[in-house]
Amino acid sequence: MADSPQRTPQDDNPWRAAGLVTAIGVELAILTGLGWWLGTVYDDRNGTGYGYLTGLIVGLIAGIGSAAGLIRKYAGGKKT
């Protein structure tokens, strides 16, 4: 295991982990809500009935992608 990175005491900080979990939850909620809202606005302007669902799904996917990015940054993973 000579290639494993050295852990610093900062990595074991419970407040850092709590902040990560909070940030993931807040970003997921905001992006999902924003997608739903934009879909609802689209529905109102164009008289459709599916825009809110499309916006909800797109917002959820964006939230999951953002959460994955935060976890990758927190875990110190490789950058693509």
N, CA, C and O atoms as CSV, one atom per row, in Angstrom:
chain,resi,resn,atom,element,x,y,z
A,1,MET,N,N,0.818,-1.198,0.000
A,1,MET,CA,C,0.000,0.000,0.000
A,1,MET,C,C,0.859,1.259,0.000
A,1,MET,O,O,0.494,2.260,0.616
A,2,ALA,N,N,1.960,1.217,-0.664
A,2,ALA,CA,C,2.857,2.359,-0.701
A,2,ALA,C,C,2.267,3.512,-1.507
A,2,ALA,O,O,2.673,4.661,-1.334
A,3,ASP,N,N,1.311,3.213,-2.384
A,3,ASP,CA,C,0.736,4.244,-3.230
A,3,ASP,C,C,-0.447,4.967,-2.591
A,3,ASP,O,O,-0.942,5.944,-3.154
A,4,SER,N,N,-0.910,4.508,-1.426
A,4,SER,CA,C,-2.071,5.141,-0.816
A,4,SER,C,C,-1.687,6.500,-0.246
A,4,SER,O,O,-0.622,6.648,0.354
A,5,PRO,N,N,-2.557,7.497,-0.432
A,5,PRO,CA,C,-2.228,8.841,0.063
A,5,PRO,C,C,-2.268,8.881,1.587
A,5,PRO,O,O,-3.025,8.147,2.223
A,6,GLN,N,N,-1.458,9.730,2.145
A,6,GLN,CA,C,-1.427,9.906,3.587
A,6,GLN,C,C,-2.665,10.681,4.042
A,6,GLN,O,O,-3.009,11.709,3.458
A,7,ARG,N,N,-3.314,10.196,5.058
A,7,ARG,CA,C,-4.483,10.898,5.614
A,7,ARG,C,C,-4.008,11.950,6.603
A,7,ARG,O,O,-3.133,11.705,7.433
A,8,THR,N,N,-4.593,13.099,6.493
A,8,THR,CA,C,-4.265,14.156,7.435
A,8,THR,C,C,-5.313,14.163,8.536
A,8,THR,O,O,-6.413,13.651,8.328
A,9,PRO,N,N,-5.011,14.722,9.694
A,9,PRO,CA,C,-6.015,14.777,10.768
A,9,PRO,C,C,-7.276,15.525,10.342
A,9,PRO,O,O,-8.351,15.301,10.898
A,10,GLN,N,N,-7.146,16.401,9.370
A,10,GLN,CA,C,-8.295,17.168,8.882
A,10,GLN,C,C,-9.338,16.238,8.255
A,10,GLN,O,O,-10.529,16.547,8.299
A,11,ASP,N,N,-8.923,15.109,7.673
A,11,ASP,CA,C,-9.845,14.189,7.026
A,11,ASP,C,C,-10.788,13.515,8.017
A,11,ASP,O,O,-11.876,13.085,7.632
A,12,ASP,N,N,-10.398,13.416,9.272
A,12,ASP,CA,C,-11.219,12.763,10.282
A,12,ASP,C,C,-12.135,13.731,11.022
A,12,ASP,O,O,-12.789,13.343,11.990
A,13,ASN,N,N,-12.187,14.957,10.590
A,13,ASN,CA,C,-12.995,15.974,11.250
A,13,ASN,C,C,-14.482,15.706,11.006
A,13,ASN,O,O,-14.918,15.716,9.855
A,14,PRO,N,N,-15.270,15.467,12.060
A,14,PRO,CA,C,-16.696,15.189,11.865
A,14,PRO,C,C,-17.472,16.401,11.350
A,14,PRO,O,O,-18.504,16.239,10.699
A,15,TRP,N,N,-16.996,17.598,11.631
A,15,TRP,CA,C,-17.682,18.792,11.148
A,15,TRP,C,C,-17.555,18.919,9.638
A,15,TRP,O,O,-18.471,19.396,8.967
A,16,ARG,N,N,-16.409,18.489,9.105
A,16,ARG,CA,C,-16.222,18.512,7.656
A,16,ARG,C,C,-17.181,17.529,6.986
A,16,ARG,O,O,-17.766,17.842,5.950
A,17,ALA,N,N,-17.340,16.356,7.569
A,17,ALA,CA,C,-18.272,15.367,7.031
A,17,ALA,C,C,-19.712,15.866,7.136
A,17,ALA,O,O,-20.503,15.674,6.213
A,18,ALA,N,N,-20.052,16.500,8.246
A,18,ALA,CA,C,-21.405,17.047,8.406
A,18,ALA,C,C,-21.662,18.155,7.389
A,18,ALA,O,O,-22.763,18.263,6.850
A,19,GLY,N,N,-20.659,18.967,7.132
A,19,GLY,CA,C,-20.802,20.018,6.125
A,19,GLY,C,C,-21.012,19.445,4.735
A,19,GLY,O,O,-21.798,19.979,3.952
A,20,LEU,N,N,-20.313,18.361,4.424
A,20,LEU,CA,C,-20.478,17.708,3.130
A,20,LEU,C,C,-21.900,17.176,2.966
A,20,LEU,O,O,-22.531,17.388,1.930
A,21,VAL,N,N,-22.395,16.495,3.976
A,21,VAL,CA,C,-23.753,15.938,3.910
A,21,VAL,C,C,-24.786,17.050,3.784
A,21,VAL,O,O,-25.746,16.924,3.024
A,22,THR,N,N,-24.595,18.125,4.518
A,22,THR,CA,C,-25.514,19.262,4.434
A,22,THR,C,C,-25.469,19.899,3.057
A,22,THR,O,O,-26.512,20.220,2.487
A,23,ALA,N,N,-24.279,20.083,2.521
A,23,ALA,CA,C,-24.143,20.694,1.195
A,23,ALA,C,C,-24.799,19.827,0.123
A,23,ALA,O,O,-25.448,20.347,-0.785
A,24,ILE,N,N,-24.633,18.523,0.224
A,24,ILE,CA,C,-25.255,17.626,-0.749
A,24,ILE,C,C,-26.772,17.748,-0.679
A,24,ILE,O,O,-27.434,17.855,-1.712
A,25,GLY,N,N,-27.321,17.733,0.515
A,25,GLY,CA,C,-28.774,17.837,0.676
A,25,GLY,C,C,-29.330,19.157,0.175
A,25,GLY,O,O,-30.366,19.186,-0.490
A,26,VAL,N,N,-28.654,20.239,0.488
A,26,VAL,CA,C,-29.122,21.560,0.065
A,26,VAL,C,C,-29.045,21.704,-1.453
A,26,VAL,O,O,-29.987,22.193,-2.076
A,27,GLU,N,N,-27.930,21.283,-2.053
A,27,GLU,CA,C,-27.799,21.386,-3.511
A,27,GLU,C,C,-28.829,20.528,-4.231
A,27,GLU,O,O,-29.410,20.950,-5.231
A,28,LEU,N,N,-29.053,19.328,-3.721
A,28,LEU,CA,C,-30.033,18.444,-4.346
A,28,LEU,C,C,-31.432,19.052,-4.265
A,28,LEU,O,O,-32.183,19.021,-5.241
A,29,ALA,N,N,-31.776,19.596,-3.121
A,29,ALA,CA,C,-33.098,20.203,-2.953
A,29,ALA,C,C,-33.258,21.448,-3.836
A,29,ALA,O,O,-34.293,21.621,-4.479
A,30,ILE,N,N,-32.252,22.301,-3.867
A,30,ILE,CA,C,-32.346,23.539,-4.652
A,30,ILE,C,C,-32.415,23.236,-6.144
A,30,ILE,O,O,-33.249,23.804,-6.849
A,31,LEU,N,N,-31.556,22.355,-6.631
A,31,LEU,CA,C,-31.554,22.065,-8.065
A,31,LEU,C,C,-32.831,21.344,-8.500
A,31,LEU,O,O,-33.345,21.610,-9.586
A,32,THR,N,N,-33.343,20.447,-7.677
A,32,THR,CA,C,-34.596,19.773,-8.007
A,32,THR,C,C,-35.750,20.771,-8.000
A,32,THR,O,O,-36.585,20.764,-8.905
A,33,GLY,N,N,-35.797,21.624,-6.986
A,33,GLY,CA,C,-36.850,22.639,-6.922
A,33,GLY,C,C,-36.762,23.639,-8.061
A,33,GLY,O,O,-37.785,24.051,-8.608
A,34,LEU,N,N,-35.558,24.028,-8.420
A,34,LEU,CA,C,-35.372,24.961,-9.530
A,34,LEU,C,C,-35.818,24.331,-10.849
A,34,LEU,O,O,-36.445,24.991,-11.678
A,35,GLY,N,N,-35.494,23.058,-11.038
A,35,GLY,CA,C,-35.937,22.365,-12.247
A,35,GLY,C,C,-37.454,22.272,-12.322
A,35,GLY,O,O,-38.046,22.476,-13.382
A,36,TRP,N,N,-38.081,21.960,-11.180
A,36,TRP,CA,C,-39.538,21.892,-11.143
A,36,TRP,C,C,-40.146,23.266,-11.464
A,36,TRP,O,O,-41.098,23.372,-12.238
A,37,TRP,N,N,-39.576,24.311,-10.854
A,37,TRP,CA,C,-40.117,25.656,-11.061
A,37,TRP,C,C,-39.983,26.088,-12.519
A,37,TRP,O,O,-40.926,26.625,-13.100
A,38,LEU,N,N,-38.820,25.855,-13.103
A,38,LEU,CA,C,-38.625,26.226,-14.513
A,38,LEU,C,C,-39.569,25.428,-15.419
A,38,LEU,O,O,-40.097,25.963,-16.393
A,39,GLY,N,N,-39.776,24.159,-15.096
A,39,GLY,CA,C,-40.731,23.353,-15.864
A,39,GLY,C,C,-42.147,23.873,-15.731
A,39,GLY,O,O,-42.903,23.856,-16.703
A,40,THR,N,N,-42.518,24.333,-14.555
A,40,THR,CA,C,-43.857,24.896,-14.335
A,40,THR,C,C,-44.030,26.191,-15.116
A,40,THR,O,O,-45.089,26.425,-15.698
A,41,VAL,N,N,-43.008,27.030,-15.135
A,41,VAL,CA,C,-43.058,28.264,-15.923
A,41,VAL,C,C,-43.209,27.926,-17.401
A,41,VAL,O,O,-43.982,28.569,-18.111
A,42,TYR,N,N,-42.480,26.928,-17.859
A,42,TYR,CA,C,-42.595,26.487,-19.254
A,42,TYR,C,C,-44.027,26.014,-19.545
A,42,TYR,O,O,-44.601,26.348,-20.581
A,43,ASP,N,N,-44.584,25.242,-18.629
A,43,ASP,CA,C,-45.966,24.774,-18.802
A,43,ASP,C,C,-46.951,25.928,-18.893
A,43,ASP,O,O,-47.843,25.922,-19.741
A,44,ASP,N,N,-46.793,26.913,-18.026
A,44,ASP,CA,C,-47.705,28.059,-18.015
A,44,ASP,C,C,-47.623,28.863,-19.304
A,44,ASP,O,O,-48.642,29.334,-19.811
A,45,ARG,N,N,-46.430,29.021,-19.829
A,45,ARG,CA,C,-46.263,29.828,-21.038
A,45,ARG,C,C,-46.682,29.096,-22.306
A,45,ARG,O,O,-47.136,29.727,-23.260
A,46,ASN,N,N,-46.537,27.786,-22.329
A,46,ASN,CA,C,-46.805,27.040,-23.552
A,46,ASN,C,C,-48.037,26.147,-23.480
A,46,ASN,O,O,-48.368,25.490,-24.467
A,47,GLY,N,N,-48.714,26.104,-22.359
A,47,GLY,CA,C,-49.927,25.324,-22.231
A,47,GLY,C,C,-49.705,23.818,-22.274
A,47,GLY,O,O,-50.588,23.070,-22.696
A,48,THR,N,N,-48.536,23.372,-21.842
A,48,THR,CA,C,-48.261,21.942,-21.819
A,48,THR,C,C,-48.493,21.390,-20.421
A,48,THR,O,O,-48.743,22.150,-19.485
A,49,GLY,N,N,-48.411,20.086,-20.276
A,49,GLY,CA,C,-48.619,19.489,-18.965
A,49,GLY,C,C,-47.482,18.572,-18.556
A,49,GLY,O,O,-47.627,17.807,-17.603
A,50,TYR,N,N,-46.379,18.627,-19.236
A,50,TYR,CA,C,-45.270,17.727,-18.948
A,50,TYR,C,C,-43.974,18.463,-18.606
A,50,TYR,O,O,-42.996,17.825,-18.217
A,51,GLY,N,N,-43.946,19.746,-18.735
A,51,GLY,CA,C,-42.720,20.514,-18.502
A,51,GLY,C,C,-42.238,20.434,-17.071
A,51,GLY,O,O,-41.034,20.384,-16.819
A,52,TYR,N,N,-43.181,20.421,-16.121
A,52,TYR,CA,C,-42.770,20.359,-14.720
A,52,TYR,C,C,-42.060,19.039,-14.423
A,52,TYR,O,O,-41.100,19.009,-13.653
A,53,LEU,N,N,-42.526,17.957,-15.027
A,53,LEU,CA,C,-41.909,16.656,-14.804
A,53,LEU,C,C,-40.523,16.582,-15.453
A,53,LEU,O,O,-39.581,16.043,-14.872
A,54,THR,N,N,-40.421,17.124,-16.649
A,54,THR,CA,C,-39.125,17.166,-17.327
A,54,THR,C,C,-38.134,18.011,-16.532
A,54,THR,O,O,-36.983,17.615,-16.347
A,55,GLY,N,N,-38.577,19.169,-16.065
A,55,GLY,CA,C,-37.720,20.029,-15.256
A,55,GLY,C,C,-37.316,19.366,-13.952
A,55,GLY,O,O,-36.181,19.515,-13.499
A,56,LEU,N,N,-38.241,18.636,-13.350
A,56,LEU,CA,C,-37.958,17.924,-12.111
A,56,LEU,C,C,-36.868,16.870,-12.322
A,56,LEU,O,O,-35.943,16.752,-11.519
A,57,ILE,N,N,-36.989,16.113,-13.403
A,57,ILE,CA,C,-36.005,15.070,-13.698
A,57,ILE,C,C,-34.643,15.675,-14.033
A,57,ILE,O,O,-33.613,15.192,-13.564
A,58,VAL,N,N,-34.641,16.730,-14.843
A,58,VAL,CA,C,-33.367,17.385,-15.190
A,58,VAL,C,C,-32.719,17.983,-13.934
A,58,VAL,O,O,-31.504,17.881,-13.760
A,59,GLY,N,N,-33.507,18.595,-13.071
A,59,GLY,CA,C,-32.973,19.148,-11.826
A,59,GLY,C,C,-32.423,18.064,-10.913
A,59,GLY,O,O,-31.397,18.256,-10.261
A,60,LEU,N,N,-33.103,16.932,-10.867
A,60,LEU,CA,C,-32.620,15.822,-10.047
A,60,LEU,C,C,-31.304,15.271,-10.577
A,60,LEU,O,O,-30.392,14.975,-9.805
A,61,ILE,N,N,-31.208,15.135,-11.889
A,61,ILE,CA,C,-29.962,14.654,-12.498
A,61,ILE,C,C,-28.825,15.649,-12.239
A,61,ILE,O,O,-27.700,15.248,-11.938
A,62,ALA,N,N,-29.124,16.938,-12.356
A,62,ALA,CA,C,-28.105,17.958,-12.071
A,62,ALA,C,C,-27.679,17.897,-10.604
A,62,ALA,O,O,-26.498,18.052,-10.293
A,63,GLY,N,N,-28.628,17.673,-9.711
A,63,GLY,CA,C,-28.306,17.562,-8.289
A,63,GLY,C,C,-27.439,16.352,-7.982
A,63,GLY,O,O,-26.519,16.433,-7.169
A,64,ILE,N,N,-27.732,15.230,-8.632
A,64,ILE,CA,C,-26.932,14.033,-8.426
A,64,ILE,C,C,-25.512,14.241,-8.968
A,64,ILE,O,O,-24.536,13.819,-8.348
A,65,GLY,N,N,-25.409,14.891,-10.127
A,65,GLY,CA,C,-24.088,15.187,-10.681
A,65,GLY,C,C,-23.294,16.117,-9.779
A,65,GLY,O,O,-22.089,15.939,-9.599
A,66,SER,N,N,-23.958,17.090,-9.224
A,66,SER,CA,C,-23.296,18.015,-8.315
A,66,SER,C,C,-22.852,17.302,-7.043
A,66,SER,O,O,-21.760,17.556,-6.534
A,67,ALA,N,N,-23.699,16.409,-6.527
A,67,ALA,CA,C,-23.340,15.639,-5.333
A,67,ALA,C,C,-22.140,14.746,-5.613
A,67,ALA,O,O,-21.256,14.614,-4.766
A,68,ALA,N,N,-22.099,14.137,-6.781
A,68,ALA,CA,C,-20.958,13.289,-7.136
A,68,ALA,C,C,-19.676,14.120,-7.202
A,68,ALA,O,O,-18.613,13.665,-6.777
A,69,GLY,N,N,-19.779,15.325,-7.728
A,69,GLY,CA,C,-18.612,16.205,-7.780
A,69,GLY,C,C,-18.124,16.599,-6.396
A,69,GLY,O,O,-16.919,16.646,-6.149
A,70,LEU,N,N,-19.056,16.883,-5.491
A,70,LEU,CA,C,-18.672,17.229,-4.125
A,70,LEU,C,C,-18.005,16.055,-3.422
A,70,LEU,O,O,-17.006,16.225,-2.723
A,71,ILE,N,N,-18.565,14.863,-3.612
A,71,ILE,CA,C,-17.991,13.689,-2.970
A,71,ILE,C,C,-16.602,13.411,-3.528
A,71,ILE,O,O,-15.686,13.071,-2.779
A,72,ARG,N,N,-16.444,13.554,-4.841
A,72,ARG,CA,C,-15.137,13.339,-5.465
A,72,ARG,C,C,-14.118,14.344,-4.906
A,72,ARG,O,O,-12.972,13.986,-4.632
A,73,LYS,N,N,-14.540,15.587,-4.744
A,73,LYS,CA,C,-13.635,16.605,-4.199
A,73,LYS,C,C,-13.300,16.304,-2.748
A,73,LYS,O,O,-12.148,16.450,-2.337
A,74,TYR,N,N,-14.282,15.890,-1.973
A,74,TYR,CA,C,-14.065,15.586,-0.562
A,74,TYR,C,C,-13.161,14.377,-0.396
A,74,TYR,O,O,-12.298,14.355,0.481
A,75,ALA,N,N,-13.361,13.361,-1.246
A,75,ALA,CA,C,-12.582,12.132,-1.135
A,75,ALA,C,C,-11.200,12.272,-1.748
A,75,ALA,O,O,-10.343,11.410,-1.551
A,76,GLY,N,N,-10.975,13.350,-2.489
A,76,GLY,CA,C,-9.669,13.569,-3.106
A,76,GLY,C,C,-9.430,12.682,-4.307
A,76,GLY,O,O,-8.300,12.271,-4.573
A,77,GLY,N,N,-10.500,12.387,-5.036
A,77,GLY,CA,C,-10.384,11.529,-6.203
A,77,GLY,C,C,-9.669,12.228,-7.354
A,77,GLY,O,O,-9.389,13.426,-7.313
A,78,LYS,N,N,-9.383,11.424,-8.388
A,78,LYS,CA,C,-8.687,11.961,-9.557
A,78,LYS,C,C,-9.606,12.882,-10.336
A,78,LYS,O,O,-10.816,12.666,-10.407
A,79,LYS,N,N,-9.015,13.905,-10.915
A,79,LYS,CA,C,-9.758,14.804,-11.790
A,79,LYS,C,C,-9.724,14.239,-13.191
A,79,LYS,O,O,-8.705,13.713,-13.640
A,80,THR,N,N,-10.855,14.355,-13.884
A,80,THR,CA,C,-10.917,13.823,-15.243
A,80,THR,C,C,-10.394,14.807,-16.249
A,80,THR,O,O,-10.376,14.516,-17.445
